[in-house]
């Protein structure tokens, strides 16, 4: 009887462990709000996304939409990823491939560990710089376009982290201030002007020595009686001449994305999570 109970407990424990893992693997990853994919294509992509996740060890989500509701393509992708609870591990590592039909462009966002693997240059090569990808998109073959991007994800992941990789936090734009009113301008100009006039007037009084006229007269006489001016002979002698010549190397930047090679530019999303990403500069 004890053996039966122990066996039942073991089976129950195994079932509890397997169910969450299966649920995590089979979660939805294709969100085709723009209706670009058939049911068959969406199902096939779900399976391919699951395989990609198993290969790279990071979450991958595909998103399509006809409208961003006033948000930028980057904001929309970031918020979708964060609010959807995607990502693997404590850093919520993963990528979101966003096909934006409002401006007919593609954006690839990264989070967590994906930021180090997918640098600005690699993301550019996967999105705006990929002519084959845009040929599929222009032809309306969205499934093949997504499959190509998934293949490129695996390719760059297999290459490993770029030895020159570093993270660069994007500068935060200053919040614009309201314009000054006419009254504020007048006050701002009048106060320094009044203070300046008072200072200048006080200096003039000190230099005029109005309170010490006799001393002022003696001072001018003393200055005039001792004043003198004469040129002194002087010359320079050349002792030696040393000329140093060195070749200055020309630095060329082969990074087609416009940034430094190996750089991963990050920014803070609306939820406070840091993301990388790129694309959205080319239309299909």
PLY file of the C-alpha trace (Angstrom):
ply
format ascii 1.0
element vertex 284
property float x
property float y
property float z
element edge 283
property int vertex1
property int vertex2
end_header
0.00 0.00 0.00
2.85 2.37 0.86
4.47 1.69 -2.50
1.24 2.52 -4.34
0.90 5.81 -2.43
4.53 6.73 -3.11
4.13 5.89 -6.81
0.96 7.99 -7.04
2.70 10.92 -5.35
5.64 10.67 -7.74
3.33 10.60 -10.77
1.41 13.61 -9.44
4.66 15.53 -8.91
5.82 14.72 -12.46
2.47 15.84 -13.87
2.67 19.16 -11.99
6.17 19.81 -13.38
5.33 18.80 -16.94
2.12 20.80 -17.30
3.66 24.27 -16.64
6.59 23.48 -18.94
4.24 22.35 -21.71
2.06 25.41 -21.21
5.08 27.71 -21.41
6.29 26.07 -24.63
2.89 26.13 -26.34
1.94 29.72 -25.49
0.77 32.01 -28.27
3.53 33.93 -30.02
1.87 35.10 -33.25
-0.40 38.14 -32.85
-1.65 38.94 -36.34
-3.89 41.91 -35.61
-3.47 43.16 -39.20
-4.80 39.90 -40.65
-1.76 39.26 -42.85
-1.60 35.50 -42.27
-3.94 32.65 -43.02
-4.86 30.25 -40.24
-2.52 27.65 -41.71
0.39 30.11 -41.96
-0.15 31.34 -38.40
-0.19 27.76 -37.06
2.99 26.89 -38.98
4.73 30.01 -37.67
3.72 29.15 -34.10
5.58 25.86 -34.46
8.61 27.56 -36.03
8.67 30.18 -33.28
8.64 27.41 -30.68
11.65 25.80 -32.37
13.44 29.17 -32.55
12.85 29.77 -28.85
14.27 26.33 -28.04
17.34 27.05 -30.20
18.29 30.53 -28.97
16.97 30.21 -25.40
15.07 33.50 -25.62
11.45 34.38 -26.26
10.38 35.45 -29.77
7.07 37.13 -30.58
5.59 38.23 -33.92
3.23 41.19 -33.99
1.33 42.81 -36.86
-0.97 45.83 -36.63
-2.76 48.32 -38.87
-2.60 51.16 -36.34
-0.31 52.22 -33.50
-2.87 54.53 -31.88
-0.51 57.52 -31.94
2.51 55.69 -30.51
5.83 55.42 -32.31
6.76 52.06 -33.79
9.30 51.57 -30.99
6.88 52.52 -28.21
4.21 50.21 -29.60
6.58 47.24 -29.78
8.04 47.89 -26.31
4.65 48.25 -24.63
3.28 45.16 -26.34
6.22 43.07 -25.18
6.23 44.39 -21.61
2.45 44.34 -21.08
2.17 40.86 -22.61
4.53 39.41 -20.01
6.86 37.93 -22.61
10.49 36.99 -22.02
12.54 34.24 -20.45
14.39 34.48 -17.14
14.77 37.35 -14.70
15.77 39.72 -17.51
12.73 38.78 -19.65
15.09 38.03 -22.53
13.54 37.94 -25.96
12.71 39.65 -29.24
9.58 41.09 -30.83
9.26 41.29 -34.61
6.74 44.01 -35.43
5.30 44.40 -38.96
3.68 47.82 -38.92
1.09 48.20 -41.68
0.33 51.82 -40.75
3.63 52.91 -42.31
4.46 49.55 -43.95
7.76 48.98 -42.20
9.45 46.48 -39.87
10.86 46.90 -36.37
12.82 44.40 -34.27
12.94 44.99 -30.51
15.23 43.25 -28.02
15.14 42.79 -24.26
17.51 41.30 -21.68
20.12 38.91 -23.03
18.95 39.55 -26.60
20.42 43.07 -26.37
23.95 41.66 -26.18
23.49 39.14 -29.02
21.68 41.45 -31.42
23.69 44.64 -31.81
22.58 47.71 -33.76
24.51 46.48 -36.80
22.99 43.00 -36.70
19.47 44.37 -36.27
20.02 46.66 -39.25
21.16 43.68 -41.33
17.99 41.82 -40.27
15.55 44.67 -41.00
16.23 47.81 -43.05
19.38 46.41 -44.62
17.84 43.10 -45.76
16.74 43.47 -49.39
15.44 39.89 -49.53
13.21 40.48 -46.50
11.70 43.57 -48.11
11.18 41.80 -51.41
8.97 39.24 -49.62
7.13 41.96 -47.74
6.51 43.98 -50.90
5.13 40.86 -52.58
2.76 40.23 -49.66
4.49 36.96 -48.71
4.49 37.74 -45.00
4.99 34.17 -43.80
8.21 33.76 -45.80
9.40 37.21 -44.65
8.88 36.21 -41.00
10.56 32.85 -41.57
13.58 34.60 -43.07
13.85 36.87 -40.04
13.64 33.87 -37.70
16.41 32.18 -39.65
18.57 35.29 -39.34
17.93 35.35 -35.59
19.29 31.81 -35.28
22.22 32.65 -37.57
23.38 35.64 -35.51
22.79 33.80 -32.24
24.99 30.94 -33.45
27.71 33.49 -34.21
27.76 34.34 -30.52
28.19 37.72 -28.87
30.30 40.14 -30.88
33.75 40.48 -29.19
33.40 44.27 -29.56
29.89 44.35 -28.14
29.06 47.12 -25.68
25.86 48.72 -24.45
25.18 52.40 -25.02
22.26 54.09 -23.28
20.43 56.50 -25.53
20.44 60.11 -24.34
17.15 61.21 -22.78
15.57 64.09 -24.64
14.99 67.20 -22.57
11.39 68.03 -21.72
10.42 71.21 -23.61
9.67 74.21 -21.39
6.81 76.60 -21.89
7.57 79.99 -23.43
8.20 83.02 -21.21
5.45 85.62 -20.95
6.09 89.28 -21.83
6.01 90.22 -18.12
8.61 87.55 -17.31
10.86 88.83 -20.10
10.63 92.43 -18.84
11.39 91.42 -15.25
14.29 89.20 -16.37
15.81 92.09 -18.35
15.09 94.90 -15.87
16.61 93.36 -12.74
20.10 92.72 -14.22
20.03 96.16 -15.90
19.32 97.98 -12.63
22.00 96.01 -10.78
24.49 96.72 -13.58
23.81 100.46 -13.54
24.30 100.61 -9.77
27.63 98.77 -10.02
28.89 100.97 -12.89
27.88 104.15 -11.09
29.69 103.08 -7.93
32.87 102.28 -9.91
32.75 105.70 -11.63
32.55 107.44 -8.28
35.56 105.52 -6.97
37.69 106.34 -10.02
36.63 110.01 -9.99
37.77 110.29 -6.32
35.21 113.00 -5.71
35.62 112.70 -1.97
39.41 113.16 -2.22
39.90 115.89 -4.82
43.22 117.05 -3.39
44.56 113.51 -3.39
43.36 113.08 -6.93
45.26 116.16 -8.10
48.48 115.03 -6.38
48.05 111.60 -7.94
47.80 112.97 -11.49
50.90 115.17 -10.99
52.89 112.25 -9.58
51.88 110.04 -12.50
52.81 112.67 -15.13
56.20 113.50 -13.54
57.41 109.92 -13.44
55.95 108.72 -16.71
58.45 107.55 -19.32
58.47 105.35 -22.42
61.34 103.86 -24.41
61.99 100.98 -26.81
64.48 98.34 -25.73
66.58 96.47 -28.26
65.70 92.80 -28.42
66.30 89.94 -30.84
65.68 86.22 -31.31
68.35 83.72 -32.30
67.52 80.41 -34.01
69.45 77.66 -32.23
68.14 74.49 -33.91
65.28 73.15 -35.95
63.51 69.80 -35.37
60.68 68.63 -37.63
58.65 65.55 -36.70
56.65 63.74 -39.37
54.15 60.99 -38.63
51.45 59.28 -40.68
47.93 59.74 -39.32
45.82 56.65 -40.11
42.42 57.23 -41.70
39.62 55.67 -39.64
36.85 54.17 -41.71
33.51 53.03 -40.31
32.02 50.04 -42.12
28.94 49.88 -39.92
26.02 50.31 -42.31
23.64 51.01 -39.43
25.36 54.31 -38.69
26.62 53.32 -35.23
29.89 51.98 -33.90
30.59 48.30 -34.59
29.45 46.13 -31.68
27.24 48.76 -30.12
23.84 47.88 -28.70
21.87 51.07 -28.17
19.29 50.79 -25.39
16.44 52.96 -24.18
13.97 52.80 -21.34
10.45 51.74 -22.23
7.26 53.03 -20.71
7.27 50.28 -18.08
10.80 51.13 -16.93
12.41 48.15 -18.71
15.44 48.70 -20.94
15.11 47.63 -24.57
17.25 47.60 -27.67
16.00 47.51 -31.21
16.04 49.01 -34.64
14.43 49.19 -38.05
11.42 51.20 -39.07
13.36 53.39 -41.46
12.48 51.62 -44.71
9.04 51.14 -46.25
7.74 48.24 -48.35
0 1
1 2
2 3
3 4
4 5
5 6
6 7
7 8
8 9
9 10
10 11
11 12
12 13
13 14
14 15
15 16
16 17
17 18
18 19
19 20
20 21
21 22
22 23
23 24
24 25
25 26
26 27
27 28
28 29
29 30
30 31
31 32
32 33
33 34
34 35
35 36
36 37
37 38
38 39
39 40
40 41
41 42
42 43
43 44
44 45
45 46
46 47
47 48
48 49
49 50
50 51
51 52
52 53
53 54
54 55
55 56
56 57
57 58
58 59
59 60
60 61
61 62
62 63
63 64
64 65
65 66
66 67
67 68
68 69
69 70
70 71
71 72
72 73
73 74
74 75
75 76
76 77
77 78
78 79
79 80
80 81
81 82
82 83
83 84
84 85
85 86
86 87
87 88
88 89
89 90
90 91
91 92
92 93
93 94
94 95
95 96
96 97
97 98
98 99
99 100
100 101
101 102
102 103
103 104
104 105
105 106
106 107
107 108
108 109
109 110
110 111
111 112
112 113
113 114
114 115
115 116
116 117
117 118
118 119
119 120
120 121
121 122
122 123
123 124
124 125
125 126
126 127
127 128
128 129
129 130
130 131
131 132
132 133
133 134
134 135
135 136
136 137
137 138
138 139
139 140
140 141
141 142
142 143
143 144
144 145
145 146
146 147
147 148
148 149
149 150
150 151
151 152
152 153
153 154
154 155
155 156
156 157
157 158
158 159
159 160
160 161
161 162
162 163
163 164
164 165
165 166
166 167
167 168
168 169
169 170
170 171
171 172
172 173
173 174
174 175
175 176
176 177
177 178
178 179
179 180
180 181
181 182
182 183
183 184
184 185
185 186
186 187
187 188
188 189
189 190
190 191
191 192
192 193
193 194
194 195
195 196
196 197
197 198
198 199
199 200
200 201
201 202
202 203
203 204
204 205
205 206
206 207
207 208
208 209
209 210
210 211
211 212
212 213
213 214
214 215
215 216
216 217
217 218
218 219
219 220
220 221
221 222
222 223
223 224
224 225
225 226
226 227
227 228
228 229
229 230
230 231
231 232
232 233
233 234
234 235
235 236
236 237
237 238
238 239
239 240
240 241
241 242
242 243
243 244
244 245
245 246
246 247
247 248
248 249
249 250
250 251
251 252
252 253
253 254
254 255
255 256
256 257
257 258
258 259
259 260
260 261
261 262
262 263
263 264
264 265
265 266
266 267
267 268
268 269
269 270
270 271
271 272
272 273
273 274
274 275
275 276
276 277
277 278
278 279
279 280
280 281
281 282
282 283
